[in-house]
Amino acid sequence: MLAVIEMGGKQYRVAPKQIFYAELTGTEEGKEIEIKNVLLIQDKDNIQVGKPYIKNASVKAKVIQEEKGPKLRGFKYKKRKNYHLRWGHRQRYQKLEILSISA
């Protein structure tokens, strides 16, 4: 079984027992979340496509932990103007495990 879900403005292709990284959901570690934004479900040869979401479909996931992504560095510079700007960013993600997909 396979599903396409939408979380945090991004779409993810997931299957049961799969572990993936997604945007922060505001849920504590060890708790379960239910995702209602299911765009597609495929079960062998049977495919259901939502318009835009499938009614009564949900994906249950467990929050494993919160992690930080790679550090990104940026730099701006204008010659002869004594202007330079340096910044850094490190995105935070949640590691999720898919428990079940129901239609």
Residue pairs with C-beta under 8 A, 6 or more apart in sequence:
1 15
1 16
1 41
1 42
1 43
1 101
2 13
2 14
2 15
2 41
2 42
2 43
2 101
3 13
3 14
3 15
3 38
3 39
3 40
3 41
3 42
3 57
3 59
3 101
4 11
4 12
4 13
4 14
4 38
4 39
4 40
5 11
5 12
5 14
5 35
5 37
5 38
5 39
5 59
6 12
6 37
6 39
6 53
7 22
7 23
7 25
7 35
7 37
8 22
8 23
8 24
8 25
9 23
10 22
10 23
11 39
12 20
12 22
14 20
14 59
14 98
14 101
15 98
15 101
16 98
16 99
16 100
16 101
17 97
17 98
18 97
18 98
19 64
19 95
19 96
19 97
19 98
20 95
20 96
20 98
21 67
21 93
21 94
21 95
21 96
22 93
22 94
22 96
23 93
23 94
24 66
24 92
24 93
24 94
25 33
25 63
25 94
27 33
27 63
27 94
28 63
29 63
29 64
29 65
29 66
30 62
30 63
31 62
31 63
32 60
32 61
32 62
32 63
32 99
33 60
33 61
33 62
33 63
33 96
34 58
34 59
34 60
34 61
35 58
35 59
35 60
35 61
36 53
36 57
36 58
37 53
38 50
38 53
38 54
38 57
38 58
38 59
38 101
38 103
39 49
39 50
39 52
39 53
39 54
40 47
40 48
40 49
40 50
40 54
41 47
41 48
41 54
41 57
41 101
41 103
42 48
43 103
48 54
48 57
48 103
50 57
54 103
56 103
57 101
57 102
57 103
58 101
58 102
59 98
59 100
59 101
59 102
60 98
60 99
60 100
60 101
60 102
61 96
61 97
61 98
61 99
62 96
62 97
62 99
63 94
63 95
63 96
64 94
64 95
64 96
64 97
65 94
65 95
66 92
66 93
66 94
66 95
67 92
67 93
67 94
67 95
68 90
68 91
68 92
68 93
69 90
69 91
69 92
69 93
70 90
71 88
71 89
71 90
72 88
72 89
72 90
72 91
73 86
73 87
73 88
74 86
74 87
74 88
74 89
75 84
75 85
75 86
75 87
76 83
76 84
76 85
77 83
77 84
77 85
78 84
